[in-house]
Amino acid sequence: MTSNSSPTSLVLRADCGSCRGLCCVVPAFAASADFAVDKPARRPCANLLADSRCGIHDSLRDKGFVGCTVYDCFGAGQRVSALFDGRDWRDGASTATPMFAAFPVMRDLHELLWYLSAAARFDDVAPLRSSIEAETRRIEGLAARPPSELVRIDVDGCRRAANVVLTQASEAARSRFRRRRDHRGADLVGARLSGADLRGASLRGSLLLGANLSGADLRSADVIGTDLRGSDLRGADLSGALFLTQAQLDSAVGDGRTRMSAPLRRPGHWPE
């Protein structure tokens, strides 16, 4: 991928075959329900092969690496890898250090671009179209910088600026639901919400770990940053849920009755 990709052509989906396995090296993780072992930051996972493939990819869940199956770099891995003209972090510190430093910044910028691209497709956001496009161009301009400049970007500042536009788009898209609930940032861990009417609700940044959302109606609910790990989505309707990612679905439990909008797909570990 070239560094001058336009916002409309930018690939925001991981292409692991074009990456140097950066997500298996740069992040740290601790032994937990999500990972079978501890791994310090910038140290290769023991399961990473020399060709940058995962040696246990087909059995990650069975071997205790659920966290790996729900991680998404939004295409940042292959983009950073392409910036180094075929060089690999295995070649030495002169390549590894800047590559490792650039990856988390690019990942965060690509995540923002993914949310902005999603917002541009919402209903009722026509008046905000120019603002969404302007913010997309701004973030993409930052992402197009060379590695030495990427590491100096104020990512938190980027999030704050983008969040203004994303919040406006969310409000516009949910405005037709007059009695929508506001659960922004709420601690709903283990909550019993089976069959709940959450149409147009704001669940931004809420904690729904292990919550019972079976049969709930989440159409057009804003779920940006919502933690759905282990939540029960069996029979739930997430059609048109705002900012819903594949990683969120992958972290939850659903079934063949769970509804979602394309291009999102039913995770392979869900029962029929």
matplotlib code that plots the C-alpha trace (Angstrom):
import matplotlib.pyplot as plt

x = [0.0, 1.4, 1.5, -0.6, -3.7, -6.9, -9.5, -11.9, -9.4, -7.6, -7.8, -8.9, -8.9, -6.0, -4.0, -1.8, -0.1, 1.4, 2.5, 5.6, 3.6, 3.6, 0.6, 2.4, 5.4, 4.6, 1.7, 2.3, -0.2, -0.6, -1.6, -5.4, -8.7, -7.5, -3.9, -2.3, 1.1, 2.8, 4.5, 6.4, 6.0, 8.2, 9.1, 7.9, 5.2, 6.5, 3.9, 5.1, 6.8, 9.7, 7.3, 5.3, 2.5, 0.9, 1.9, -1.4, -3.8, -6.4, -6.5, -5.9, -9.1, -8.4, -4.9, -6.0, -5.2, -8.8, -7.3, -5.5, -8.8, -10.5, -7.6, -7.9, -5.2, -7.6, -4.9, -2.2, 0.1, 0.5, 0.8, 3.6, 5.4, 5.2, 6.9, 10.1, 10.7, 10.9, 13.0, 12.0, 12.2, 14.3, 17.0, 18.1, 17.3, 17.7, 14.6, 12.8, 12.8, 11.1, 8.8, 7.6, 7.2, 5.1, 2.8, 0.6, 0.3, -0.8, -3.2, -4.9, -5.1, -6.6, -9.1, -10.3, -10.4, -12.6, -15.0, -15.1, -15.8, -18.6, -20.1, -20.1, -22.5, -25.0, -28.5, -29.4, -25.8, -26.0, -25.5, -22.4, -20.9, -18.4, -17.2, -16.7, -14.8, -12.6, -11.7, -11.1, -8.6, -6.9, -6.4, -5.3, -2.8, -1.3, -1.2, 0.7, 3.7, 7.0, 7.7, 10.0, 7.1, 4.3, 5.7, 5.4, 1.6, -0.6, -2.9, -5.1, -5.6, -6.6, -9.2, -10.7, -11.0, -12.5, -14.8, -16.6, -17.6, -18.3, -20.6, -22.4, -22.9, -24.2, -26.7, -28.0, -28.3, -30.2, -32.3, -35.4, -35.6, -37.3, -37.0, -33.5, -31.5, -28.2, -25.8, -22.6, -19.7, -22.0, -20.8, -23.2, -21.0, -23.2, -26.4, -29.6, -30.8, -32.5, -35.1, -34.3, -35.3, -32.0, -32.9, -30.9, -29.3, -25.9, -23.7, -20.5, -17.6, -19.9, -18.9, -21.1, -18.8, -20.8, -24.1, -27.2, -28.3, -30.1, -33.0, -32.2, -33.0, -29.8, -30.7, -28.9, -27.4, -24.1, -21.6, -18.3, -15.8, -18.4, -16.8, -18.9, -16.5, -18.4, -21.8, -24.7, -25.9, -27.9, -31.0, -30.1, -30.7, -27.6, -28.7, -27.3, -25.6, -23.4, -19.6, -20.0, -16.7, -16.0, -13.7, -16.6, -18.7, -15.8, -15.5, -19.1, -21.4, -24.1, -25.8, -27.5, -30.4, -28.1, -28.6, -26.0, -25.4, -22.8, -19.9, -19.9, -20.2, -21.2, -18.0, -16.9, -17.0, -20.6, -23.1, -25.6]
y = [0.0, 3.4, 6.2, 8.5, 6.4, 8.4, 8.1, 6.4, 3.8, 3.1, -0.5, -0.7, -4.4, -6.5, -8.4, -10.6, -12.0, -8.6, -7.9, -8.7, -10.2, -6.9, -7.7, -10.8, -8.8, -5.2, -5.5, -6.9, -9.4, -11.1, -14.6, -14.4, -15.7, -14.1, -15.3, -18.5, -16.9, -13.6, -11.7, -8.5, -5.7, -5.9, -9.5, -12.1, -14.5, -18.0, -19.1, -16.7, -18.5, -17.2, -16.4, -14.1, -16.6, -17.9, -21.5, -22.2, -20.0, -22.7, -23.6, -20.3, -20.5, -24.1, -23.2, -20.2, -17.4, -16.0, -12.4, -13.0, -14.0, -10.7, -8.3, -6.1, -3.7, -2.2, -2.6, -0.8, -3.8, -4.2, -0.4, 0.0, -3.1, -1.5, 1.7, -0.2, -1.3, -5.0, -4.7, -6.8, -6.1, -9.3, -7.5, -5.6, -2.7, -0.1, -1.4, -2.9, 0.2, 2.6, -0.1, -1.1, 2.6, 3.4, 0.4, 1.4, 5.0, 3.8, 1.3, 4.0, 6.3, 3.5, 2.7, 6.4, 6.2, 3.0, 4.8, 7.8, 5.6, 4.0, 7.3, 8.4, 5.6, 6.4, 7.5, 11.1, 12.4, 14.4, 17.8, 16.4, 14.9, 17.7, 17.6, 13.8, 14.0, 16.8, 14.9, 11.8, 13.7, 15.2, 11.8, 10.2, 13.0, 12.2, 8.5, 9.2, 10.6, 8.7, 6.6, 9.3, 11.7, 9.2, 8.7, 12.4, 12.5, 13.4, 10.4, 11.5, 14.8, 13.1, 11.0, 14.0, 15.9, 12.9, 12.1, 15.5, 14.5, 10.9, 12.0, 14.3, 11.6, 9.2, 11.8, 12.4, 8.7, 8.0, 11.1, 9.2, 7.2, 9.5, 7.3, 6.1, 5.1, 6.7, 4.2, 6.0, 4.7, 2.6, -0.4, -3.0, -6.0, -9.1, -7.0, -8.8, -7.2, -10.1, -8.8, -5.2, -2.5, -0.7, 0.7, 3.9, 3.7, 5.1, 2.4, 4.3, 3.0, 1.0, -2.3, -5.2, -8.1, -11.2, -9.3, -11.1, -9.4, -12.4, -11.4, -7.7, -5.1, -3.1, -1.7, 1.6, 1.5, 3.3, 0.7, 2.5, 1.3, -1.0, -4.0, -7.0, -9.7, -12.8, -11.1, -13.2, -12.0, -15.1, -14.0, -10.3, -7.9, -5.7, -4.7, -1.3, -1.0, 2.1, 1.5, -2.2, -4.0, -7.6, -7.8, -6.9, -9.7, -12.2, -11.4, -12.2, -15.3, -15.5, -18.0, -18.3, -16.1, -13.2, -10.5, -8.1, -6.0, -6.7, -6.7, -8.1, -11.8, -14.5, -15.6, -19.2, -20.2, -19.3, -22.2, -22.4]
z = [0.0, -0.9, 1.6, -0.6, -0.7, -0.7, 2.0, -0.4, -1.6, 1.7, 2.8, 6.4, 6.7, 7.8, 5.1, 7.2, 4.2, 3.5, 7.1, 9.1, 11.9, 13.8, 15.9, 17.1, 18.2, 19.2, 21.8, 25.2, 26.8, 30.1, 31.0, 31.5, 30.0, 26.7, 26.6, 27.7, 28.5, 29.3, 26.4, 26.9, 24.3, 21.2, 21.8, 19.2, 20.3, 20.6, 18.0, 15.3, 12.4, 10.3, 7.5, 9.8, 10.0, 13.2, 13.9, 15.8, 13.8, 13.4, 17.0, 18.8, 20.9, 21.9, 23.0, 25.1, 22.8, 22.4, 22.5, 19.2, 17.5, 18.3, 17.5, 14.5, 13.2, 10.6, 7.9, 9.8, 9.8, 6.1, 5.7, 8.1, 6.7, 3.2, 4.4, 4.9, 1.3, 2.0, 5.1, 8.1, 11.9, 12.1, 10.1, 13.2, 15.6, 12.8, 11.2, 14.2, 16.4, 14.0, 12.7, 16.2, 17.1, 14.0, 14.3, 17.3, 16.0, 12.5, 14.1, 16.1, 13.0, 10.9, 13.6, 13.4, 9.7, 9.9, 12.2, 9.9, 6.9, 8.8, 9.8, 6.2, 5.4, 8.1, 7.3, 8.0, 8.0, 4.7, 6.5, 8.1, 5.0, 4.4, 8.1, 7.9, 4.7, 6.0, 9.1, 7.1, 4.9, 7.9, 9.6, 6.3, 5.8, 9.2, 8.4, 5.2, 7.0, 7.2, 10.3, 11.8, 11.8, 12.7, 16.2, 17.0, 16.2, 19.1, 18.8, 21.8, 20.2, 17.0, 18.9, 20.5, 17.2, 15.4, 18.2, 17.8, 14.2, 15.1, 18.0, 15.7, 13.1, 15.8, 17.1, 13.6, 12.8, 16.0, 16.1, 14.8, 18.0, 20.4, 23.5, 23.0, 26.1, 27.2, 28.6, 27.7, 29.7, 31.9, 33.9, 32.7, 33.4, 33.7, 33.2, 32.4, 29.2, 27.5, 25.0, 25.9, 23.4, 22.8, 19.4, 18.9, 22.4, 23.1, 24.5, 23.7, 25.9, 28.1, 29.7, 28.7, 29.6, 30.2, 29.8, 28.7, 25.5, 24.1, 21.9, 22.5, 19.8, 19.1, 15.8, 15.2, 18.7, 19.0, 20.2, 19.6, 22.2, 23.8, 25.5, 24.4, 25.6, 26.6, 26.2, 25.1, 21.7, 20.8, 18.8, 19.2, 16.3, 15.6, 12.2, 11.4, 14.9, 14.6, 14.6, 15.3, 14.5, 13.6, 16.6, 18.9, 17.4, 17.6, 21.3, 22.1, 22.0, 19.3, 17.1, 13.7, 14.8, 15.6, 13.0, 11.7, 8.6, 5.9, 5.6, 9.2, 9.4, 11.9, 13.7, 13.0, 16.6, 17.0, 16.9, 14.1]

ax = plt.figure().add_subplot(projection="3d")
ax.plot(x, y, z, "-o")
ax.set_aspect("equal")
plt.show()
